[in-house]
Structure formats: C-alpha cells, structure tokens
C-alpha cells in the first residue's frame, strides 16, 4: 500500500552495507563543498604544457638555440642526410584535452628550405627529420610532403619558406594529426601512434632559422574555433542517434518517483497530461514503476521532515512505519540521522544541546573506524565561531539535508518485499544512466590510449 497513514508491508532485509553508504557520504562531502571539488577537478586536469625547446635532448652539432629557447638556427654544413638540426619541446603533448596545437614561423628558409614541423617520441633519433622514423609524423617545407614513419613522403600540402607560419596539432576528438599554413588548415591524417609525443621542429640546411610558438603568443590559426567546430560535429552525431518515444518524459517521471517527490510528480503529470498519455504504473515495458511507487506517501513525508530539519519527527515516523530500519542503532542510516540532528543544533546555534547530543548519541560511533573521520568533520563544527564560513561549512547547507533524505528514501525502498536486490535502490534510473555514460566515456578514452578530454559528470551539470 502506498497511501498516507496506511501501514506499509514490513520485512527483515539485509540493508545496504554501511561501507557503501560511507563511500557515498564521503563523495557527497567532496562535491558538495563547492570550491574544494572544483580544486580537485583542476588538480586532475593539471598537466605540464610545452613552453620552450629542450636543449638537453637534441642534435646539438647542427643547430644553435636562442637564449629564450624558442628560436633555432642551423649551423652545420649538411654533408649528408643525417646532419639534421632537430629539437623537441621540453615536455610531451598534454593529452587531457580536445586538441593540442603549436606553430613555427620560418624566419629564414636558408639554402634548401628543409625546415619541418611535427611530432616525435621521446627516444627519437635526434639526427633525423620528423616523420623519417617510426612513431613520428612531420610536414616538410621543401616539398610540402607529409612523412609518417618512413623516409618516403606523400603529397600533402603546399611548400613553405621564409615568412610562412606553419602549425601542427593533434585532434584527440577524431584522433588525427592536422597541419596548418598561415592560419589556414592544410589537412589531416589518422593518428596511429600510441606513445607520448613531443612537439618537434627541424632545420637542415645553411642559414635556416625558425621560431616556435607554444601558445605564449596568439596563434595565426584560430585553434579555438577549430575545436568548437569539432565538438559541434560530435554533437551532431549524437543528436542523430534515435531514442525511444517519450523516453525523456519517462526517465524524469521515474526519478521523481524514486526520490518521493510526490508534489512535483503530480505537477509534472498535470503539466504533461495533454502531451503524453498516462503511463500504467506496472505495465510500462521500458520503465517499470512498480518498485519506485512503493511507499511513495511515506517517503514524501520523511523527506519533508528531513528537509525542514525535523529529524526527531523523521525518527518517530521511521520507528512507527519501518522499525526494522532502526533496529541496529549502529547502522549507517542511524549514524546519518544522528549526525544530522547534531548539525541541526549547530544550525540553530544551540551549542549546549549540540554538545549534550554528541555525548549521548554520536560518541558511540567513534568506536567504528568507518565513521571516525566523518565524525571528526561533523564535531569540528563546534570549533568555529561561524561554522558556516569554515572548511566544514558545507554540512550546514540544504544539500546536506537532501543527502540524508536520499539515504532514508533508499532504505525505505529497500524494505519493499518485491525487490530482489536491496542495493538497486541506491540510485534512480536516471543516475544509473548517467553512471553508465561515465563508464562508457572512460572506456572510450582507454581505447584511445587515455587521450582526449576527461568526462566529468559534475562539470557538465554545473
């Protein structure tokens, strides 16, 4: 039964294990803390970016590098093909992005105009033009050819010489190398190399001189517009994928049901009744709502109590309706509720009651190592004159109440005698779908040797 005062079916269940709830609680603490979560994401994204030429790993016999390590000149006599002045950047290409790009301006094409630009691996033979050896790719100025791992080039683009600016990049979205000349895209080729690559330039005849731009100056080529266009192409592919009819409506409805947002659900159904036909509760093949509708009225009431900070009332109703949920007073759900009750005292600036409650109800949880770290954060609220402006201030936010309400909602759903897996109630179908999206994105990136932008669900929903 699902209505207000009606008694719900009771059963003894193995509730979701405490460690699982603790993991969720810790994750909640991280992403709900705002700036700390953003700093965490920025740390994950942090990569060293090439900034100058590496004079320690180059063919020093045939070139000289300027003091700022951005200009290289040929000083050899070019007696044979191995007298190449080749030099890499100071670090490999950063890969946690949509694309990487750098440019080279030919200040002097010298006697033969054999300047080149491209990418090479760390152990590359530093007396060979980029593209002449395996795990390398290079665009050469004297013939306009592209070289990919062998001495023989393939027709690719126009030649380049004195005054020209050429660029080389990696498009991680489509996994290709691309090259530019004087701000225009020349072309692209598949990127078949799976090792760390270094931006590389080379000079190979007398008087040749080139200057490299790793982004410290504006590029001739509009790389930002290029990336935006590539993302747009990917979005077009996504938008062309067919979806089942009304699937968005059904997923939103199942989310509201799962979390007990009954008033919102009623408004949602009323607003969409002329657009979407009514969905039979237990007969929809795509999304069976029977499990989510269980105890809907009870879950609505409990959520409202917790969102209003009325934890004592939530305890009372749980004891009345679902005593098995509170049977183990050392369970994770009891810990969350007692913690929230303590937090409510802090919110009300009732420090005396907060201390007394901590001694009476929270102290027993210190014996459990799984709770100790979280308890330290919670009790730390007492240490600040203005706890809302402290490093644990997120515990006073409305989001924290919402999280506890979600936990209570899940354990009530787990008492449903019709469900086979109590852990399945931890997430709505929408959240399972988003997690599956994250997993697919990670697997897709792994197939590309962990190259390309990293998918962060929190970032795209901000």
N, C-alpha and C positions, 0 to 999 in steps of 0.2 A: 504494500500500500504506500501511497506517496503523499497523502494529504496531511495538513497541519497537525492536528492532535492525535491522529491515528498512530497506533503502536507499530513500529517497523519490525520486520522479522529479525530475530536475534540468532546469532550462531557464533560458535567459537571458531576463530580463524587464527592463522599464523600471520600476524601483521607484518607489513613491510619492515625488514630488518633495520635496526637503529643506525647502522653504519651508512645505509643508503640515504636515510634522512639527513644524517650529519653531512654527507657529501653535498646534498642539495643546499643545506643551510649554509655551509661554507661558501659555496658558489654564489648563493644569494647575497651573502655578506660582501663578496668581492664586487659583483656587478652593480649592486645597489649603492655602493659607496661612491659612485659618480666619478670624481676626479681620479681616484685610485684605480678604478677599472680602466679609464682612458689611458692612464700612465702605463698600466700593464700591457695594453694593446700596443702602445707606442714602443714599448721595450721589445715586444715580439717582432715588430716591424723593423727594428733598428738593424741596419746593415751598413757596412763600410762602403762608401761610394768612391770610385776612382776620382782623383783630384789632380794628379800630376804623373809625369813619366818616371818609370823606375830605372834609375841609372845603375842599380846594383845587378840587374839581370838583363843585360843587353849585349849587343856585339860592339863593344866599345872601340874596337880597332878602326871602325869605318864611319863613325859619326861623333859629333860633339853636341852636348845638350846645354841649353841656356841655363842661367842661374835660377830662373823661376821654374825650371823643369817642365816647360810647356812648348819649347821650340827645339827642333833637332835639325842639324845640318850634316851633309855628307862630307867626309874628309879623306876618304880612301881614293885609290887610283883605279879601282874597278878592273883589275886584271882578269878576273873570271867571275862566273855567276854566283859564287859563294861570298863575294865581297859586298854583302848587304848590310846596310846600317838599319837594323830592325830594333824596335824598342816597344816594350809593353807598358801598360798603365801600372800604377802602384798596387792595385788590388783587382780581384776579378769582378766581373759584371754582377751587380746586385740582382737577385732573381725574384724577390718577393714583390713584384710589381707587374703592371700590364706590359711595359716595354722599357728597354734601355736604349739610349742613343748618345753618340758623341760625334764631333766634327773635326775636320782637319782642313786648314787653309794652306794652299800651296803658295808660299811666298816667292819661290823660285823653282822652276821645273828643271833647271840645270841642263846638262849636255843631252841627256836622253829622256828626261821626263819619266823616270821609272819610280815615281812615288806610288805608294799604295796604302790602303786602309782596310781594316777588317778585325778579325778575332782569332786568337791562338790560345792553345792550352799552356799550362804553366811550364811543362818540360819541353816546350817547343825548341827546335834547333835555331839558335839565335844568329844564324848566318843565312837564313832562307826567307824569302818573301812570304807574307801571309797568304795561305792557300796552296803553297807548294808542297806542304806536308800534311799528313793525316791530322784530323781534329783541328782544322783551321779553315778559314774562308777569307778571301780578300778580293777587293776591287782595285784594279791596276790602271794607272793613268796613261801609260804609254800606248796601250792597245784597247782600253775600255773593256777588257775581258774580265770575267769572274773566274777565280781559281778556287776549287773546292777539294783540297786534299791530294792534288796531283799537279805535276809540272805543266800539264796542258790546260790552257784556259778555254772558256766557252764564251761566245759572243754575248754581251750583256747590256752595255750602255755606251754612252759617248766617252771619248777620251777626256782627260782633264789635265790642266797645267797651271802655269803662273796666274795667280789671281782667282783661281777657282776654289770654292769651298765644297768639299765632299763630306758626306756623313755616312755613318754605319750604325745600324741598330739591330736589336733583336725584338721581335714582336712575340711576346710569350703567350698572347691570346691565340694566335693562329700558328705559333711555332715556326716562324720563318725569320731568316736574315733579310734585312732591307737596306737599300743604299740610296743616297740622295746626291744631287749635284746642284749647287747654287739655289738651294731652297726648294727644289722640285724632286719628287720621288722618281728614281730611275727604275727600280724594280725590286723584286724579292725572290728568294729561293728557299726551299724547305730547309729547316734547321735539323740536321740529322746527327749533330754532335751532342753527346750527353755528359760532357765533362765541364768543369769550371773553365770559363773562357775569359781572356783578358783583352780589353781594347788594345789594338796594336797598329802602329804605323811603321812605314819603312821608306828609306831613301837609298838610291842605288846608282847614282852617277854624280859626277863632279858638279858642285855648286847647288845641288838640290837642297831646299830648305822648306820645312813645313812647321806650322804652329797648330797645336791641338787645343780644342775647347771641350772640357769635360762638363760644361754647364756653368762655369764661373762667369761666362758672358752669354748674352742672348744667342740662340742658335739661328742660323739662316732658315732652317727648315722648321715649320710650325709643328713640332712633335706633339704638343698638347692636343691640337685639333686632330692630328693623325690618330692618337689614342682614343679620343672621343668617337671618331668615326668607326674605329674597330669595335669599340664597345657597342655602338649602335647596331652594327652588323650582327653581333652576337644576340642583341636584344630582339632583332627582327626574326632571327631563327627561333628563339624561344617563343615569341608571340605567335608563330605559325603552328606550333605544336597543338594538336586537338585536345580538348578536355571534355569530360562527360558533361552533359547538360546539367545546369544548376549546381555544379559541384561546389562552387564558392559559397553559395547560399547554405548548402547542407553542412559544409565544414564549419562555418560561422555558427550555425544553429547548434551543432554538436558541441562546440566549445562552450557556448552559454549554458547548455545542459550539464556538461561535465562539471563546471565550477559552481553550479547552483545559482546563476544569475537569473532568477525566475522573472523578476520585473522587467529586466532588459529583454529577456526572451519573449515575454508577452508583447512588448512594444515592437520587437523585431518582427514577430509573426503578424501583428496587426498592420505594420507598415508594408509588409511584403505579400499580404494575402491576395492582392489583385494581380500580382506579378507571378507568384509561384503557387502552385496548387498545394493544399495541405499535405504534409508528409505523414503517412501512417507510422505510429510510434515504433512498431516492432516488425514492419513489413518492408522497409526500405532496404533493398539488397546492397546498395553501396555503403550506407552508413546505418547500421542497426542501432537505434537509440535506446533499446530496452535497458541496457546497463546504465546509461547516463541519466535516465529519468528516475532511477531508483532514489528514493528518499529526497526528492527534489525540494519539497517544502521544508523538511528538517534542515537540509544543508543550507537553504536560503536563510533560515533563522539563525543558525550557528554563525554563518559568515557575517551577518549583520551585527551580531553581538561582538564579534572579534574586531570588526572594522570600527565599531564605536568604542572599543577599549573596554567593553564589559566582559572581562574574562571570567569573573565569578559566575555570571549568568550562563556563559558557554559551558563551564564546568558542570553547573547544575543540570542543564539540558542533556549533556552527554551522559551523566550518571543516570538520568531518567530514561533516556532513549537507547543508549548504547553503553551499558555498564562494562561490557567486555573490553571496550576501547581503553578504559582507565583501570582495568584490573591490575595491571603491572604498573605501580606508581613510579618505577624507574625506567619506564619506556621513553622512547624519543618524543612521542607526542605529549606525554606528561611534562617532559623537560621543556618543550617549546611553549606549552601553555603557562607553566610556572614562570618561565623566563619572561614571557610577555606580560604576565601580571606584575612582575617586578618592574619591568620597563614602564608600565602604566603609572606606577607610583612615582617613578622618576619624572615622567611627563607632567604629572600633577604637582611636582616639586614637593612631594610628601616624603622627605628623606627618612624620617623616623620610621614610618611604616615600611619603606623600602628595605631598610636595614633589618627590621624585625622579620619581614617576609623572607629575605635572603637566608637568615639564620634558620628559619623554620622549614622552608621548602627547597631552597637551592643548595644548601650546604651538603646535603646527602649525595648530590650528583658529582661532587668533586672526587669521589672515590672511583668514578668511572673515567678512565683516561680519554675516552671518546668525547666526553663533554667538557673536559678541563679547560681546553684552550678557548672554547666558546664562552664558558663561564667567566673566564678572566676578562674577556672583552665586555661582557654584559655587566659584571660587577664594577668594571672600570668606569662606568657612568657616574659612580659616586665620587670619583676623584676630581671632577671638573666643576668649577663654579657655573659654567654654562656648557653642559654636556652636549647640547645641540651643535655647538661650534667646535667639537672635539673630533679626534680621529675615529671615535666610535659613535658619532652623532647620527649616523645612518640608521642606528637601531631605533631612533625616535621618529623616523619617517613613517608616513602612512603605508609605504611599500612594505615595511616590516610586518605590520598588521596583516596586510594582504597575503604575505608569505605564510604566516601562521594559519590564516584562514584556509589557504590552499592545502596545507598539511592536514588540517582537521577534515576538510572536504574529502581528501583521499582516503583517510582511514575509515570514514563513514561509508564511502563507496566500497571499501574492501569487506564490509560486513554483508554485502549482497550475497545471498546463498546461491545465486545463479552464475556467479563468475567463477571461472576455473583458475585464473592466475591473479592473485591479490596484487602483484606488482604492476599489473597492467593499468591500475587506477592512478598511478603516479602522474600520468600525462594524458592530456586530451589528444584527440586525433590530429588536431592542428599542430600541436607540439611534436608529436611523433613524426608528422610530415616534415616539419622544419628540421628536426634532428636527422632525418633521412637525407634531406637536402644537404646538410652539412657533411655527412659521411660521404655522400656521392661526390661532393666538391673536393674533399680531401683525397679520395681515391683517384679522381681525375687528375689532381695535381701530382700524385705519386706516379701515375703513368707518364707524366711529363718530367720525370726526374726532379720533382719538387720545385718546379719553376712556374712562375706566374703569381698573380695576386692570391693572397690567402683569404679564404672566405670566413668572415666573422659575422655571425648572425646578429650579434648585438649592434654591430656597426651599421648595418643596413636598416635597422629598425629604429635608430635614434632620430 
